[in-house]
Amino acid sequence: QVQLVESGGGLVQPGGSLRLSCAASRSIFSRDAMGWYRQPPGKQRELVATMTSGTSTNYADSVKGRFTISRDNAKNTVYLQMNSLKPEDTAVYYCNLRRPTGLGFQDYWGQGTQVTVSS
């Protein structure tokens, strides 16, 4: 079992920046896919960014060029640098770890961290 703990959320003005961190309670491996998802108020959870083994990344169109996902396997941590934040980025942000198993994948989720973009 892997526990994920997010941090770094908060209130920021439009145009500002935040850096989210997600620390895993156990080692993460290069074969694990790590990602960030978000759930805006009243909406379904949506993908923000993912990073598979190596350096392959995928971003939602709405955050391309503004957000950057990175990971440090030695520290068992994944990050999300968010720049040029907009009010529509307001959401609860969740960290995800997807670990390959013999039968498919095992997903792990953090508890979420609130990001509010408002003046």
Sequence and secondary structure as in RCSB ss.txt:
>XXXX:A:sequence
QVQLVESGGGLVQPGGSLRLSCAASRSIFSRDAMGWYRQPPGKQRELVATMTSGTSTNYADSVKGRFTISRDNAK
NTVYLQMNSLKPEDTAVYYCNLRRPTGLGFQDYWGQGTQVTVSS
>XXXX:A:secstr
   EEEE  EEE TT  EEEEEEESS   TTSEEEEEEE TTS  EEEEEE STT EEE TTTTTTEEEEEEGGG
TEEEEEE S  GGG EEEEEEEEEEETTEEEEEE   EEEEE  
